[in-house]
Amino acid sequence: MGRRRVLLIAMAALVLAAAAALLLLPWGGGAPPQRVACQDLHQGCAMRLDGRELTVGVSGELRALQAFELWVRAAGARRVEARFDMVEMNMGFNLYTLRPDAEGVFRARVTLPVCVSGRRDWLMTLEVDGRRVEVPFSTEL
């Protein structure tokens, strides 16, 4: 093999190893997230995250493969992200970055993947400026 080909193969292996390491690292790092119960995401749920008032809610039906809107009110927040997994089951890469609207409410259109086992127990992890909170919820049939 030529020297150039060996170098290209080594570089490709390095890129693949770095990508695999990023996927295996826990999202957000740092302190473990706090878990908050929310009776009805359609009504919105208020909570405190490191002294900051935070309200999260959804608009639309909570069904797999059907888009709905996720919204978060977090005064003074700079960055809000959300990811969705099944309880104790990673559902792959589905990270959403919420963007603030004119009133400062962070919003994103979200679509949940289908769970082939038919489970409906989800865990939404919100990251607000590096701090995480988990909100368990169930989808509709």
C-alpha positions as CSV (number, residue, x, y, z in Angstrom):
1,M,0.0,0.0,0.0
2,G,1.1,3.5,-0.7
3,R,2.0,5.8,2.1
4,R,-0.8,8.2,1.2
5,R,-3.4,5.4,1.4
6,V,-2.2,4.3,4.8
7,L,-2.4,7.9,6.0
8,L,-5.9,8.2,4.7
9,I,-7.0,5.0,6.4
10,A,-5.5,6.0,9.7
11,M,-7.2,9.4,9.5
12,A,-10.6,7.8,8.7
13,A,-10.1,5.4,11.7
14,L,-9.3,8.3,14.0
15,V,-12.4,10.2,12.9
16,L,-14.6,7.1,13.4
17,A,-13.1,6.5,16.9
18,A,-13.8,10.2,17.9
19,A,-17.4,10.0,16.6
20,A,-18.0,6.8,18.5
21,A,-16.5,8.3,21.7
22,L,-18.8,11.3,21.4
23,L,-21.9,9.1,21.0
24,L,-20.9,7.0,24.1
25,L,-20.3,10.0,26.4
26,P,-23.2,10.9,28.6
27,W,-25.1,13.9,27.2
28,G,-24.6,17.0,29.3
29,G,-22.0,15.5,31.6
30,G,-21.6,17.0,35.1
31,A,-24.1,16.5,37.9
32,P,-26.9,14.0,37.4
33,P,-30.2,15.5,36.3
34,Q,-33.0,16.1,38.8
35,R,-36.2,14.2,38.0
36,V,-39.5,16.1,38.1
37,A,-43.0,14.6,37.9
38,C,-45.4,16.4,35.6
39,Q,-49.1,15.3,35.7
40,D,-50.1,16.9,32.4
41,L,-47.6,18.3,29.9
42,H,-50.4,19.9,27.9
43,Q,-51.2,22.1,30.9
44,G,-47.5,22.9,31.5
45,C,-45.5,22.1,34.6
46,A,-43.5,24.6,36.7
47,M,-40.4,23.5,38.4
48,R,-37.2,25.0,39.8
49,L,-33.8,24.2,38.3
50,D,-30.8,25.5,40.3
51,G,-33.0,28.3,41.7
52,R,-34.4,29.3,38.3
53,E,-38.1,29.0,37.6
54,L,-38.7,26.8,34.6
55,T,-42.0,25.9,33.0
56,V,-42.3,23.2,30.3
57,G,-45.2,22.1,28.2
58,V,-46.4,20.7,24.9
59,S,-49.0,21.5,22.2
60,G,-50.4,18.8,20.1
61,E,-50.9,15.1,20.5
62,L,-48.1,13.1,22.1
63,R,-47.8,10.3,19.5
64,A,-44.8,8.6,17.9
65,L,-44.0,9.9,14.4
66,Q,-46.4,12.8,14.8
67,A,-44.9,16.3,15.3
68,F,-45.8,18.3,18.4
69,E,-44.5,21.5,19.8
70,L,-42.3,21.5,22.9
71,W,-42.1,24.8,24.8
72,V,-40.0,26.0,27.7
73,R,-40.1,29.2,29.7
74,A,-36.8,29.9,31.4
75,A,-36.2,33.6,32.2
76,G,-32.7,34.6,31.2
77,A,-31.8,31.3,29.6
78,R,-29.3,31.3,26.7
79,R,-29.6,27.7,25.5
80,V,-32.3,25.1,25.8
81,E,-32.0,21.6,24.4
82,A,-34.2,18.5,24.7
83,R,-33.7,14.8,24.0
84,F,-36.1,11.9,24.3
85,D,-35.4,8.3,25.4
86,M,-37.5,5.5,26.6
87,V,-37.1,4.8,30.4
88,E,-33.8,2.7,30.6
89,M,-33.6,2.5,26.7
90,N,-31.5,4.9,24.6
91,M,-33.5,5.8,21.5
92,G,-30.6,7.0,19.4
93,F,-29.7,10.5,18.5
94,N,-32.7,12.8,18.8
95,L,-31.5,16.1,20.2
96,Y,-33.6,19.2,19.7
97,T,-32.4,22.8,20.1
98,L,-35.3,25.1,21.2
99,R,-35.3,28.6,19.8
100,P,-36.8,31.6,21.6
101,D,-39.8,33.3,20.1
102,A,-40.7,37.1,20.4
103,E,-41.9,36.6,24.0
104,G,-38.7,34.7,25.0
105,V,-40.4,31.2,25.2
106,F,-38.1,28.5,23.8
107,R,-39.9,26.3,21.2
108,A,-39.2,23.4,18.9
109,R,-41.2,21.0,16.7
110,V,-40.5,17.5,18.0
111,T,-41.1,14.0,16.6
112,L,-40.7,10.9,18.7
113,P,-39.4,7.7,17.1
114,V,-41.4,4.5,17.2
115,C,-40.5,1.9,19.8
116,V,-40.8,-1.5,18.1
117,S,-41.7,-3.1,21.4
118,G,-44.8,-0.9,21.7
119,R,-43.7,0.9,24.9
120,R,-45.0,4.4,25.6
121,D,-42.9,5.4,28.7
122,W,-40.7,8.3,27.7
123,L,-38.1,10.4,29.5
124,M,-37.6,13.9,28.3
125,T,-34.2,15.4,29.3
126,L,-34.1,19.2,29.2
127,E,-30.7,20.9,29.3
128,V,-31.0,24.6,30.2
129,D,-27.6,26.4,30.1
130,G,-25.8,23.2,31.1
131,R,-28.2,22.1,33.9
132,R,-30.4,19.1,33.3
133,V,-33.9,18.0,34.4
134,E,-35.7,14.8,33.4
135,V,-39.5,14.7,32.9
136,P,-41.1,11.3,32.5
137,F,-44.2,11.1,30.4
138,S,-46.3,8.6,28.4
139,T,-47.5,9.0,24.8
140,E,-51.1,8.5,23.7
141,L,-52.2,5.4,21.9
